[in-house]
């Protein structure tokens, strides 16, 4: 609908490109000039105003000046004040984390509840297949939360997820506590990497432990979801509670009747249902809370992960070729001289070196291993610092870096081989222990890291951080699957067959994984080695979900042929000329495992 009423005369508007943004104030320099005045003849009431044509006699207008605020780069808002308080600035976590996720979905919430219930019911009896059972609903909670947030499962995230679940097979197979602990810690780290999806060095490191930073926010997120559902559907929650209570009562009554009527059914029912008593209620409630918090944390992280890759480390100042390369070339020469001497040991000249150094058999092997282990670790630190300050910019610089550091990595690999050879000589002389197999496994993994660094120098370092993390996880998995306690028992039994020297006092402290190897010893060594393990198994009544395959196998062996209880004099059994020495040093009795 058009408006035909007369309007007061107006100044012609400036073109849109020359007008300042709404709410902005032009600078003083643009307002100092007086505006031009257009002379418009008066109109009689009731007549419509004719449009003003620029350049006509009816309107005299001076061309508008282009103000300074229309220039490119002008901003209507002032720049942020660098002196403002920290409360007014965005925090680091707020900058790294995306917007808070939407309300928690029912599928995620029920998966969290299932994780908490299974944690309280199953984990209180010990660790075994129950860890894998509890991890499944926790993984589903994270999956549902990520799906609701629109996140896609990327290839590396799938690798971390499958690796974390695979690591939980170790507690289901092995009875020893130390491989189980390593596998559990590694599984949590891989689960955190799955949810964060980091790829840089700092991102992979922080992403593996960054799961704990979302615990508080996850609790608040879950609490808001429960509160909203309680406020909107109190009637349905009441129906669900009453139905659950009636179902529990019916199962309890009829289950008790059927169990009393049939012994076989009572045995099956007793194995399936967790034995919950009032005495361990606080412990099970604590495990319930741990499962609840853990599942909520994983779900919240999946929906709103912290982007640890956005934290960047500024590269070091590039050094000149001579300044950078000279110390490393000298280090390479030192490594080459050391390796030339070590070749006599690796090629069988051990007796000659012992005669020249006046060191005992165990002293040379043990002392050299620890020194070479530290040399390998320090070499990795040197490589990291050298890459930070390496010359860069020209193709010749990159070639120099590859040659110098590649040579250093190759020489360090020979040092790793020498250290492992020393440990082999040490083990052949005094047997295998948990400490020795652990540090040997670490040295072997460091060699794998060196190979990965050399491959990165040829094919690029984009995948190197994730490859190193994956190699560590694979190492922990293999370490648990090969059964360290079983290997220790097998090596010591074989050593006894060769030279009739064995340390029964140490072997009797191993886990049930060592039973198959110890069962092959002759009496009374067999009964002395198995007595402590048999006593521990008889005192344990863990259900099926908290019993590992190694423990179940040991029970079967001991049920067929248990340790002879009449054998009581086990002190000094099996000691040879070295007295069962575990290393030739007084402090070698120390073994944290």
Order of alpha helices (4+ residues) and beta strands (2+ residues): alpha-alpha-alpha-alpha-alpha-alpha-alpha-alpha-alpha-alpha-alpha-alpha-alpha-alpha-alpha-alpha-alpha-alpha-alpha-alpha-alpha-alpha-alpha
